[in-house]
């Protein structure tokens, strides 16, 4: 697309953070926008994300810069909603296993050299910096505290953005089933929902989480896919001093707006099985194991109870890095596909909306274009 073909109407497929954020930014810029989702909003990966706002540890420079821009937009949002219980910047604490894989010293030096705010804490110093942690669970190499990190409850954020979107005249269609992009004359011309209804549009954004690679494959496009199944457990409310996000060898924890905790881990994901009908089976022992691991690292080792849990695909591109922008061979067909939905949610929506309207490719997204997969396959 180019600036002379500014779209009058855009259709967005996907009611997660990428779809909703882009829709709001389009509406702010005066573009008629319809948001279409297969079920209620936030029913996919955004509804079961740990949603840790960070750019910790090692990653490519371009990815780090994009994540920092993402965190910056959340700080702007936090100033707009200073008392929001769904967006907090109380830092993040990370420690590694007590074995040869421990990289705490190396990561601390790396983050410090980048200017990424980091403090290396011995176990005995953690309570004074970020309370709520059982120091005996921290490995002898210590932990890194990143004061500038935070967390967001994505369903709450999506609800807030949706209110603004509707106020700006945006249209929302939920429970539409699996939607596909209508291609005519070699370009995107709209969206066809599961009931066969066609909605015309001058451009389309596909932000359907883990379904993105399969949907673009239907029109001969390739995006590498490494999407696993993820499990997020939410506990019942409990009085506890922890405010920071914890990332430990066996459990990741963040507070929830209601006073409980959200829990996930790599090992628990591996214990989820997929049934022949496509549904998921989560063992009770897995759920109990997550509660046990969380209690072990929390101050006072509290007894935790499950409020609910979510299970389903966690969108991860084949090379682990985000995929944003227009498909090279189908004008007007844009995609958003990334594991970093929370951290990148606001900035990705902003930049994609600008690209859709102006046709100018933003340099922050230069390393994350979908055509990199087509080139690698050739």
ZAMARGU-4260 file (C-alpha; in steps of 0.2 Angstrom, whole numbers, plus 5000, padded with zeros to 4 digits):
<rodrens>
0) 5000/5000/5000 | 5005/5018/4999 | 5000/5035/5005 | 4989/5038/4990 | 4978/5023/4994
5) 4973/5027/5012 | 4960/5014/5017 | 4943/5020/5021 | 4939/5004/5030 | 4949/4991/5039
10) 4944/4974/5045 | 4953/4966/5060 | 4952/4948/5063 | 4957/4943/5082 | 4950/4950/5098
15) 4967/4948/5108 | 4978/4963/5112 | 4986/4965/5095 | 4969/4965/5086 | 4961/4977/5099
20) 4976/4988/5101 | 4977/4991/5082 | 4958/4993/5080 | 4959/5007/5093 | 4974/5016/5085
25) 4965/5015/5068 | 4949/5022/5075 | 4959/5036/5084 | 4966/5041/5066 | 4948/5042/5059
30) 4947/5025/5050 | 4931/5015/5050 | 4936/4999/5058 | 4927/4982/5061 | 4935/4970/5074
35) 4930/4952/5071 | 4933/4938/5084 | 4928/4919/5084 | 4921/4921/5102 | 4921/4934/5115
40) 4936/4946/5116 | 4952/4940/5125 | 4946/4922/5123 | 4963/4916/5116 | 4981/4918/5121
45) 4978/4936/5128 | 4967/4928/5141 | 4980/4916/5148 | 4996/4926/5147 | 5008/4929/5161
50) 5009/4947/5154 | 5026/4951/5161 | 5031/4968/5154 | 5050/4967/5151 | 5065/4966/5140
55) 5076/4955/5152 | 5090/4943/5147 | 5098/4942/5130 | 5089/4945/5113 | 5093/4954/5097
60) 5096/4973/5098 | 5081/4976/5086 | 5070/4966/5097 | 5076/4974/5113 | 5073/4992/5106
65) 5055/4987/5101 | 5051/4980/5118 | 5058/4995/5126 | 5046/5006/5115 | 5032/4994/5121
70) 5036/4997/5139 | 5037/5015/5136 | 5019/5015/5129 | 5013/5006/5145 | 5021/5019/5156
75) 5011/5032/5146 | 4995/5022/5149 | 4999/5020/5168 | 5000/5039/5169 | 4983/5040/5161
80) 4976/5027/5173 | 4987/5029/5189 | 4976/5019/5200 | 4972/5005/5188 | 4974/4988/5197
85) 4977/4979/5181 | 4994/4988/5176 | 5008/4989/5189 | 5027/4993/5188 | 5033/4985/5204
90) 5048/4977/5196 | 5053/4959/5191 | 5065/4947/5200 | 5074/4933/5192 | 5085/4919/5197
95) 5092/4903/5189 | 5094/4885/5194 | 5110/4881/5205 | 5119/4871/5191 | 5130/4874/5176
100) 5115/4883/5167 | 5115/4898/5179 | 5119/4914/5170 | 5114/4927/5183 | 5132/4935/5184
105) 5133/4935/5165 | 5115/4942/5162 | 5118/4956/5175 | 5133/4962/5166 | 5124/4961/5149
110) 5109/4971/5156 | 5120/4984/5164 | 5130/4986/5149 | 5114/4989/5139 | 5108/5002/5152
115) 5094/4991/5156 | 5090/4994/5175 | 5096/4979/5185 | 5102/4976/5203 | 5111/4960/5207
120) 5105/4954/5224 | 5111/4941/5236 | 5097/4931/5244 | 5098/4940/5260 | 5096/4957/5252
125) 5080/4953/5242 | 5067/4956/5256 | 5073/4974/5258 | 5071/4977/5239 | 5056/4968/5234
130) 5046/4959/5249 | 5036/4943/5247 | 5050/4931/5242 | 5056/4916/5253 | 5075/4919/5252
135) 5079/4901/5256 | 5072/4897/5239 | 5084/4908/5230 | 5100/4900/5223 | 5117/4905/5230
140) 5121/4914/5214 | 5108/4927/5219 | 5094/4935/5209 | 5092/4950/5197 | 5080/4963/5201
145) 5074/4974/5187 | 5065/4989/5194 | 5057/4995/5178 | 5048/4980/5174 | 5029/4977/5177
150) 5014/4967/5172 | 4997/4970/5164 | 4981/4960/5165 | 4977/4959/5147 | 4958/4955/5148
155) 4956/4971/5159 | 4966/4981/5147 | 4957/4974/5132 | 4940/4979/5140 | 4947/4997/5143
160) 4953/4999/5125 | 4936/4991/5119 | 4926/5005/5128 | 4936/5018/5119 | 4935/5009/5102
165) 4916/5009/5103 | 4916/5027/5108 | 4925/5031/5093 | 4913/5022/5082 | 4921/5006/5080
170) 4911/4990/5076 | 4914/4974/5086 | 4908/4957/5079 | 4910/4942/5092 | 4906/4924/5091
175) 4909/4925/5072 | 4918/4908/5070 | 4934/4906/5060 | 4936/4921/5048 | 4946/4921/5033
180) 4953/4935/5022 | 4944/4937/5006 | 4957/4939/4991 | 4952/4947/4975 | 4963/4952/4961
185) 4978/4948/4971 | 4974/4959/4986 | 4964/4959/5002 | 4947/4965/4999 | 4938/4960/5015
190) 4934/4946/5028 | 4922/4931/5026 | 4915/4925/5043 | 4911/4907/5046 | 4892/4910/5042
195) 4898/4915/5024 | 4895/4934/5027 | 4907/4945/5018 | 4913/4962/5025 | 4921/4973/5013
200) 4937/4982/5018 | 4952/4991/5010 | 4964/4982/5021 | 4964/4968/5033 | 4974/4964/5049
205) 4975/4945/5054 | 4979/4945/5072 | 4972/4927/5076 | 4985/4921/5088 | 4992/4904/5085
210) 4980/4902/5070 | 4990/4915/5059 | 5002/4903/5051 | 4988/4891/5046 | 4977/4904/5039
215) 4990/4913/5028 | 4995/4895/5022 | 4978/4894/5014 | 4983/4908/5002 | 5000/4901/4999
220) 5010/4911/5011 | 5022/4904/5024 | 5026/4910/5042 | 5036/4898/5053 | 5027/4892/5067
225) 5033/4885/5084 | 5017/4887/5094 | 5016/4876/5109 | 5001/4873/5121 | 5002/4884/5137
230) 4994/4883/5154 | 4991/4898/5165 | 4984/4895/5183 | 4975/4909/5193 | 4974/4907/5212
235) 4961/4913/5224 | 4964/4930/5232 | 4976/4929/5247 | 4984/4943/5258 | 5002/4943/5253
240) 5016/4956/5251 | 5023/4951/5234 | 5021/4964/5221 | 5035/4960/5209 | 5034/4947/5195
245) 5045/4932/5199 | 5054/4921/5186 | 5062/4906/5194 | 5068/4890/5188 | 5052/4880/5192
250) 5038/4894/5192 | 5034/4911/5186 | 5022/4921/5196 | 5013/4938/5195 | 5000/4946/5205
255) 4982/4948/5198 | 4970/4963/5200 | 4959/4953/5212 | 4973/4949/5224 | 4978/4932/5218
260) 4992/4926/5208 | 4995/4920/5190 | 5006/4905/5188 | 5015/4897/5173 | 5030/4886/5170
265) 5039/4877/5155 | 5037/4860/5163 | 5019/4861/5166 | 5016/4865/5148 | 5024/4849/5143
270) 5012/4839/5154 | 4997/4846/5145 | 4990/4833/5132 | 4979/4835/5117 | 4965/4824/5114
275) 4960/4817/5097 | 4945/4829/5096 | 4958/4844/5099 | 4953/4847/5117 | 4966/4848/5131
280) 4969/4837/5146 | 4977/4845/5161 | 4981/4833/5175 | 4977/4837/5193 | 4995/4833/5198
285) 5001/4847/5186 | 4989/4860/5194 | 4994/4854/5211 | 5013/4855/5206 | 5011/4873/5201
290) 5003/4878/5217 | 5017/4868/5227 | 5031/4877/5217 | 5023/4894/5219 | 5021/4891/5238
295) 5039/4886/5240 | 5046/4903/5233 | 5033/4914/5242 | 5036/4922/5259 | 5028/4912/5272
300) 5025/4897/5260 | 5006/4901/5259 | 4993/4888/5255 | 4986/4892/5238 | 4970/4887/5230
305) 4965/4887/5211 | 4952/4900/5206 | 4953/4895/5187 | 4965/4890/5173 | 4967/4893/5155
310) 4975/4881/5142 | 4978/4883/5123 | 4990/4888/5110 | 5004/4901/5114 | 5008/4910/5098
315) 5027/4908/5095 | 5034/4911/5077 | 5047/4898/5070 | 5062/4909/5074 | 5055/4915/5091
320) 5054/4934/5085 | 5038/4944/5081 | 5030/4944/5064 | 5022/4961/5059 | 5017/4969/5043
325) 5010/4967/5026 | 5012/4950/5017 | 5024/4954/5002 | 5014/4946/4988 | 4996/4951/4994
330) 4994/4970/4996 | 4982/4975/5010 | 4985/4959/5020 | 4993/4963/5036 | 4998/4950/5050
335) 5003/4951/5069 | 5010/4936/5076 | 5021/4935/5092 | 5024/4928/5108 | 5027/4945/5116
340) 5009/4950/5116 | 5009/4959/5132 | 5025/4969/5131 | 5022/4973/5112 | 5003/4975/5112
345) 5002/4994/5113 | 5017/4998/5102 | 5013/4985/5089 | 4995/4992/5087 | 5001/5009/5085
350) 5014/5005/5072 | 5003/4993/5062 | 4989/5006/5062 | 5001/5019/5055 | 5008/5007/5042
355) 4990/5002/5036 | 4985/5020/5034 | 5001/5028/5027 | 5009/5013/5018 | 5026/5018/5026
360) 5035/5004/5033 | 5041/5008/5051 | 5060/5005/5054 | 5056/4998/5071 | 5048/4983/5062
365) 5061/4981/5049 | 5068/4965/5056 | 5051/4957/5059 | 5043/4956/5042 | 5034/4941/5037
370) 5044/4939/5021 | 5059/4933/5030 | 5051/4916/5031 | 5047/4915/5012 | 5065/4920/5009
375) 5072/4907/5021 | 5061/4893/5013 | 5067/4897/4996
</rodrens>
